[in-house]
Amino acid sequence: MNDDIKNILSEFQAITLGEMDGVKLMNRVDTKFIINSSRLPFLLQAAASRYFVLEIDGQRQTPYSTIYFDTDDLIMYTMHHNGKKDRFKVRMRVYENSGQSFLEVKRKNNKGRTNKKRIEIQKEQFNEMEFKEDNLDFMLQRVPYSPESLKPVLQNFFQRITLVDKNLTERITIDIGLKFRNVETDSMAPMDELIIIEIKQDGALKSVFRTFLEQMHVFPGSMSKYCLGMVMVKPGIKYNRFKNKIRKINKITKAEYVTN
């Protein structure tokens, strides 16, 4: 699939990171969709004349890796599983092409808005999976958990395609080649047939890309990569409230990712 995708992406007009500054959307509404990888070429072909594609150092697919942190009793996973409206994620992310790395805190409030704050860190810190002393103020101001209580629990790997509408009001991220790693046991779970799409907007503006999805009878519905990864690589973890979502993912990807 990668060669086909690369050829289609070459038809897009490129946008740089600097040009995309006006559409960072750090305080936004996210709408998620999942599709089978076989449907992605059609979607990209439909979008080619209406969207820019982010290009970094000549590359239009950017490899990412993310490390998620949680408490010993997995309070952040549990709050998400239990449907709590006000919840947090703490993660480190590296952009593999550039080596640029960030410590990020995401908070989703009870109105469905996502607020993300981040600070740049050294890639060595990402590799060490540890908080440094100069991270503490950032953490203490934004997370209701002490940094000492958090440990790395999950790592993911994926390639991201980023599209931006030509009015610079909307950003689309398309994640492909998703793999999860249990940090403690080093076990891996690939999900090659799964594509996760997020439409990110500052408000309820009309999305042409969403119209393309609806024409394919694809409607909002997904689960966070953190929760999905935890279910995939943590045997015995509670996931009752996610079972319907897992069934939907299995149906879309024609796989059986979780059977217990």
Beta strands, then each sheet from edge to edge (+ up, - down):
strand 1: 13-15
strand 2: 27-36
strand 3: 51-54
strand 4: 62-70
strand 5: 87-95
strand 6: 100-108
strand 7: 114-121
strand 8: 151-165
strand 9: 170-182
strand 10: 188-191
strand 11: 194-201
sheet 1: 1+ 3+ 8- 4+ 5- 6+ 7- 2+ 11- 9+ 10-
end
